[in-house]
Amino acid sequence: VLKLHQFSPINILPHLTVYLQIDLKTSLERQLARGQEKDYFEKETENFYRDLINGHDELLHLFPERISAIDAKLDIDSVEAQIKATLLSR
């Protein structure tokens, strides 16, 4: 994926990416708590989600200067406060 992003126009990267970092268990619990039918993305397997989380965590490790992790396991007000603090610090 990183190799593909070497070429225009997808080689343009944002100055800041806010990564709402959450574990699989919490994500699945929240999907159930909504009580709504899952969309096509939410119907993916747990292995898909593990790979997705691992990939995003790897990007966080590779680009710490432009990716800011937010602890999305917290309540919505805490997540919002973290996002605002991140934006104000940049």
Contact map, one row per residue, 1 for C-alpha under 8 A:
111110000000000000000000000000000000000000000000000000000000000000000000000000000000000000
111111000000000000000000000000000000000000000000000000000000000000000000000000000000000000
111111000000000000000000000000000000000000000000000000000000000000000000000000000000000000
111111100100000000000000000000000000000000000000000000000000000000000000000000000000000000
111111110110000000000000000000000000000000000000000000000000000000000000000000000000000000
011111110110000000000000000000000000000000000000000000000000000000000000000000000000000000
000111111110000000000000000000000000000000000000000000000000000000000000000000000000000000
000011111111000000000000000000000000000000000000000000000000000000000000000000000000000000
000000111111000000000000000000000000000000000000000000000000000000000000000000000000000000
000111111111100000000000000000000000000000000000000000000000000000000000000000000000000000
000011111111100000000000000000000000000000000000000000000000000000000000000000000000000000
000000011111110000000000000000000000000000000000000000000000000000000000000000000000000000
000000000111111000000000000000000000000000000000000000000000000000000000000000000000000000
000000000001111110000000000000000000000000000000000000000000000001000000000000000000000000
000000000000111110000000000000000000000000000000000000000000000001000000000000000000000000
000000000000011111000000000000000000000000000000000000000000000001110000000000000000000000
000000000000011111100000000000000000000000000000000000000000000001110000000000000000000000
000000000000000111110000000000000000000000000000000000000000000000111100000000000010000000
000000000000000011111000000000000000000000000000000000010000000000111100000000000000000000
000000000000000001111100000000000000000000000000000000000000000000001111000000000000000000
000000000000000000111110000000000000000000000000000000000000000000001111100000000000000000
000000000000000000011111011000000000000000000000000000000000000000000011100000000000000000
000000000000000000001111111000000000000000000000000010000000000000000000100000000000000000
000000000000000000000111111100000000000000000100110010000000000000000000000000000000000000
000000000000000000000011111110000000000000000000000000000000000000000000000000000000000000
000000000000000000000111111111000000000000000000000000000000000000000000100000000000000000
000000000000000000000111111111100000000000000000000000000000000000000000000000000000000000
000000000000000000000001111111110000000000000000000000000000000000000000000000000000000000
000000000000000000000000111111111000000000000000000000000000000000000000000000000000000000
000000000000000000000000011111111100000000000000000000000000000000000000000000000000000000
000000000000000000000000001111111111010001000000000000000000000000000000000000000000000000
000000000000000000000000000111111111000000000000000000000000000000000000000000000000000000
000000000000000000000000000011111110000000000000000000000000000000000000000000000000000000
000000000000000000000000000001111111000000000000000000000000000000000000000000000000000000
000000000000000000000000000000111111100000000000000000000000000000000000000000000000000000
000000000000000000000000000000110111110000000000000000000000000000000000000000000000000000
000000000000000000000000000000000011111000000000000000000000000000000000000000000000000000
000000000000000000000000000000100001111111100000000000000000000000000000000000000000000000
000000000000000000000000000000000000111111100000000000000000000000000000000000000000000000
000000000000000000000000000000000000011111110000000000000000000000000000000000000000000000
000000000000000000000000000000000000011111110000000000000000000000000000000000000000000000
000000000000000000000000000000100000011111110000000000000000000000000000000000000000000000
000000000000000000000000000000000000011111111000000000000000000000000000000000000000000000
000000000000000000000000000000000000000111111101100000000000000000000000000000000000000000
000000000000000000000000000000000000000000111111100000000000000000000000000000000000000000
000000000000000000000001000000000000000000011111110000000000000000000000000000000000000000
000000000000000000000000000000000000000000001111111000000000000000000000000000000000000000
000000000000000000000000000000000000000000011111111100000000000000000000000000000000000000
000000000000000000000001000000000000000000011111111110000000000000000000000000000000000000
000000000000000000000001000000000000000000000111111111000000000000000000000000000000000000
000000000000000000000000000000000000000000000011111111100000000000000000000000000000000000
000000000000000000000000000000000000000000000001111111110000000000000000000000000000000000
000000000000000000000011000000000000000000000000111111111000000000000000000000000000000000
000000000000000000000000000000000000000000000000011111111100000000000000000000000000000000
000000000000000000000000000000000000000000000000001111111110000000000000000000000000000000
000000000000000000100000000000000000000000000000000111111111000000000000000000000000000000
000000000000000000000000000000000000000000000000000011111111100000000000000000000000000000
000000000000000000000000000000000000000000000000000001111111110000000000000000000000000000
000000000000000000000000000000000000000000000000000000111111111000100000000000000000000000
000000000000000000000000000000000000000000000000000000011111111100111000000000000000000000
000000000000000000000000000000000000000000000000000000001111111100000000000000000000000000
000000000000000000000000000000000000000000000000000000000111111100000000000000000000000000
000000000000000000000000000000000000000000000000000000000011111111100000000000000000000000
000000000000000000000000000000000000000000000000000000000001111111110000000000000000000000
000000000000000000000000000000000000000000000000000000000000001111110000000000000000000000
000000000000011110000000000000000000000000000000000000000000001111110000000000000000000000
000000000000000111100000000000000000000000000000000000000011001111111000000000000000000000
000000000000000111100000000000000000000000000000000000000001000111111100000000000000010000
000000000000000001111000000000000000000000000000000000000001000000111110000000000000000000
000000000000000001111000000000000000000000000000000000000000000000011111000000100110000000
000000000000000000011100000000000000000000000000000000000000000000001111110000100100000000
000000000000000000011100000000000000000000000000000000000000000000000111111100100000000000
000000000000000000001110010000000000000000000000000000000000000000000011111000000000000000
000000000000000000000000000000000000000000000000000000000000000000000011111101100000000000
000000000000000000000000000000000000000000000000000000000000000000000001111111100000000000
000000000000000000000000000000000000000000000000000000000000000000000001011111110000000000
000000000000000000000000000000000000000000000000000000000000000000000000001111111000000000
000000000000000000000000000000000000000000000000000000000000000000000000011111111100000000
000000000000000000000000000000000000000000000000000000000000000000000111011111111110000000
000000000000000000000000000000000000000000000000000000000000000000000000000111111111000000
000000000000000000000000000000000000000000000000000000000000000000000000000011111111100000
000000000000000000000000000000000000000000000000000000000000000000000110000001111111110000
000000000000000001000000000000000000000000000000000000000000000000000100000000111111111000
000000000000000000000000000000000000000000000000000000000000000000000000000000011111111100
000000000000000000000000000000000000000000000000000000000000000000000000000000001111111110
000000000000000000000000000000000000000000000000000000000000000000010000000000000111111111
000000000000000000000000000000000000000000000000000000000000000000000000000000000011111111
000000000000000000000000000000000000000000000000000000000000000000000000000000000001111111
000000000000000000000000000000000000000000000000000000000000000000000000000000000000111111
000000000000000000000000000000000000000000000000000000000000000000000000000000000000011111
